[in-house]
Amino acid sequence: MELKDLKVGDTVYCTGDSGFCDSSNEKIKKVTVQYDEHSGKPYNVIWLSGERKFDSRDGGAMNPPLAYYIVLLDKKIK
């Protein structure tokens, strides 16, 4: 499975590289589609609680705090 295959109700690991970032398992609340501004290709946007959204192509945050990212639970960094 890849981030692009996730759906509402699935769980991801949300973490960050900064010392202030908390890490936790989080359920996906919503999945929407956006289009790449350069290529026009669609990609999924993964929404977690608190209106936090993440790019399914790389797991990066799309709104503040930008230090966070998501990964699949089986790829969780220990």
matplotlib code that plots the C-alpha trace (Angstrom):
import matplotlib.pyplot as plt

x = [0.0, 1.1, -0.1, -2.1, -4.2, -5.3, -9.0, -11.2, -10.8, -7.3, -4.6, -1.3, 1.7, 2.1, 5.5, 8.1, 11.8, 11.8, 12.1, 8.7, 6.9, 4.7, 4.3, 1.0, -1.1, -4.0, -7.2, -7.8, -10.9, -11.3, -9.6, -9.9, -8.4, -6.2, -4.4, -0.6, -0.2, 2.6, 1.4, -2.3, -2.2, -4.6, -3.3, -5.0, -4.9, -5.2, -7.0, -6.4, -8.1, -7.8, -8.0, -4.4, -3.8, -1.0, 0.2, -0.2, 2.7, 5.3, 3.4, 4.4, 2.2, 0.3, -0.7, 1.0, 2.7, 4.8, 7.4, 5.0, 4.7, 2.8, 4.0, 2.3, 2.2, 4.3, 7.0, 7.0, 10.4, 11.5]
y = [0.0, 3.6, 6.9, 7.5, 4.4, 5.5, 6.2, 7.7, 5.7, 4.4, 5.2, 6.9, 7.8, 11.6, 12.9, 15.5, 16.1, 19.1, 18.7, 20.4, 17.8, 15.2, 11.9, 9.9, 7.4, 9.3, 8.4, 9.9, 12.2, 13.1, 12.5, 15.1, 15.5, 18.4, 18.9, 19.5, 23.1, 22.2, 18.9, 19.0, 15.5, 14.7, 13.6, 12.9, 15.2, 13.4, 15.3, 14.6, 16.2, 20.0, 20.6, 19.4, 18.3, 16.3, 15.5, 11.8, 12.0, 12.6, 12.8, 16.4, 18.9, 21.3, 23.8, 24.9, 23.5, 22.5, 20.5, 17.5, 14.6, 11.3, 7.8, 4.4, 2.6, -0.2, 2.3, 4.0, 5.4, 3.9]
z = [0.0, -0.7, 0.7, -2.5, -1.8, 1.7, 2.4, 5.2, 8.4, 7.6, 10.1, 9.4, 11.6, 11.9, 13.0, 12.2, 12.3, 14.7, 18.4, 19.0, 16.9, 18.7, 17.0, 16.9, 15.0, 13.4, 11.5, 8.2, 8.3, 4.6, 1.3, -1.5, -5.0, -6.1, -9.4, -9.8, -10.8, -13.3, -14.8, -14.2, -12.8, -10.0, -6.5, -3.2, -0.2, 3.1, 5.9, 9.6, 12.6, 13.0, 9.3, 8.8, 5.2, 3.7, 0.1, -0.7, -3.2, -0.4, 2.9, 3.5, 5.3, 3.0, 5.8, 9.0, 11.0, 8.0, 10.0, 10.1, 7.6, 7.5, 6.7, 6.5, 9.8, 8.4, 7.4, 10.8, 11.9, 15.2]

ax = plt.figure().add_subplot(projection="3d")
ax.plot(x, y, z, "-o")
ax.set_aspect("equal")
plt.show()
